[in-house]
Amino acid sequence: MNLKKVFINGMIKNNPIFMQLIGLCSVLAITNTLQNSIAMGIAVTFVLIMSNGVVSLLRNVIPDKIRIPCFIVVIATFVTLVEMILHAYSPGIYSALGIFLPLIVVNCCILGEAEGFAYKNKFIPSIVDGLGTGCGYTLAVVSMGLIREFLGYGTLLDFQILPESYPGIGLMGAPAGAFILLGFLIAGFKRLLSSRGE
């Protein structure tokens, strides 16, 4: 199996946000700042890599009839680990991500990768797929967080970039603004791929 192709498919061709449009609730809610976006991207990538690896290792012993509950238990274990680490070492980010952090457990992107790839493939390709999909997710949320924070507040990572007098575009701080921006980013992403013949 071509690992480079697996990675690119996860990151670009099957991008969970820009191409598959799954797991959008957290994307619309937490991308109001770049810091939140980076934290959620790292958390989702970690959970994807680890859960894909474990599901792949256990694929021959997990009974087919109960595979989805087994996937959820594996994913929930790594999400709980991420929650505990953030709660202990970064309480501000933990609070900012709020309910969307534990909801990673039922994120369609992670369940989809466990079901669609890791359950059918060996360990290394599953890890690479998790990394590629996580990078694709992170690319999407960081793009949104960067644009929303810059246009909405005139800051990046809480540093004032635009003059203090900049009034900000209020819509960019709201979920409706995230929805509109996501539409433009999806259109731009698909336009870029089609111009490259992909």
N, C-alpha and C positions, 0 to 999 in steps of 0.2 A: 504494500500500500504506500502510495506517495504521500509522505507526511506534510510536505510543503503544500500540496493540493488540499489536504484535509484542513490545514490551518487557514488557508485563503478562503476555502469554502465557508468555514465557520465565521471568519471575520468579515468577508465581503459579500460573496454570492448568497450566503444564507444568513446575513446579518439579522439578528433577532428583532431589532427595532426597525431599521430602514427597509428591510426586504420582507420579513415574515410578519411584522407588526404584532408581535406578541410581547407580553410583559410590560404593557404601556402604562398601567396605573402608576407604578412607582416612578417611571420616567417623567410623567407629567407632574408628579407631586414633589419630587426631591431635587429637581434640576434648577431650582431658583438661585442657587449659588454654585460656583465652581468647586468649592470645598466639599459640599454635599455630594456632588456628582462624582468627584474623584473617589470619595470614600465608598459610595455605593458601587461604583465600577470595580474597585478592588475587592469588595466583599463578594459580589456576584462572581467575579473571575475565580476567586479562591474556592468558593462553593462549587462552581462548575468543574474545576480541575479535580478537586478531591472527590466529589460525588461520582463523576465520570470514571475515575480510576477505581473506586471501590465497587461500583456497579459492574464494571468490566471484569474485575477479579472474581466477583460472585455470580456472574451471569450463568454459569453452569450448575449452580446449586440453588438459585432462586427459582421456586416453582412458578410456572407461567401464569397460573391463576391468581397469584397474589403478588405479582411483580410490582404493580403500582404502589400498594402500601409499603412494600419493601423499599422502593425508591424514595418514598416520602420519609421513611425512618432514617435512611442514609443521609438524605439532604438536610433533614431537621437536625441531625447530629452536628453537621458542619456549620449550619446557620447558628445554632446555639453556641458553638465555640466562638464564632465571629462576634456574636452579641456580647458574650462574657468578656472578650478581649477589649472591644470598644467601650463597654461599660466601665471596665477597670482603668483603661489607659487613655481614653478619649471621651469623657462623659458629654462634652459639648456636641460632638458629632453623633454620639449615641442618641442624645435627645433630639437633635435636628432630624435624624432619619426616622425617629419615632416608630410608628406601627409598620412602616414599610420595610424595616429591617427583618422582623420575624416573618413577614409575608414573602420573603425570598423563598421560603419553604415551598410555597405553591406557585412560584413564578413559572409560567408556561415554558419559558425559555430553558430553564434548568430541567424540568420534568421532560420536556421534549427531547433534549439531548440525551438524557438517561434512557428514555424509551427508544428513540430513533437511532441512536448511534452506539452508546456505551454498552447496551444490552446485547448488541450484535457484533461487536468488534473487540479486538485484543486491547491490552492495557495501554501500550504506548500510543497507538492511534487515538484511543479514547482520551488520554491526557492531552494530546495535541489538539484534538477537537474541542475539548473544554477550554484550553488556552485561547484558541482562535475565536470561539464564540464569546468568551469573556472579553477579549480585546475588542471584538466588534460591538458588544454591549457598551463597553467603556468608551469607545470612540463616539458612540451616539450620545451617551449621557454627558460626557465632557464637552462635546460640541454644543449641546443645548445649555449646559450650565455656564459655559464661557459667554455665550451670546446673551443669555438672559441676565446674568449678573452685570455684564458690561453695559448693556442698553437699559436695564431696569434701574440700576443703582449707580452706575459710573465707577464701579470698583471691580477688582479681580483679586480673589483670595483675601478680601477685606482691606486691600490697599486701594486708596483713592487714585484712580487713573484719570478720570475727567475732572474738570474744576468742581470745587465744592458747590458752585452755583448751578451745576447741572441738575435740572429738575427730575430727570429719570423718566422712563416710559413706564408708567404704572402697569400697563397691560403685561409687560414682560415678567413682572413679579407674580402675576396671577396664573392659575391653572389654564385659563382660557388662552392666555398668551403663549403658554407652553404648547397647547394644542395647535395653534396657528403656526408657531415656529416649527414644530415637528412636521407639519405638512410641507412647509417650504424645504426643510432639510431632506425629507424623503424624496421630494421632486428633484432636488439638486443631486442627490446621491444616485438616483435612477438615471438621470440625464447624463451624469458622468460615466456611469457604466455603459450606457447605450452608445455614447460617443466613442468608447473604447472597443465597441463591438462585443461586449459581454452581456 
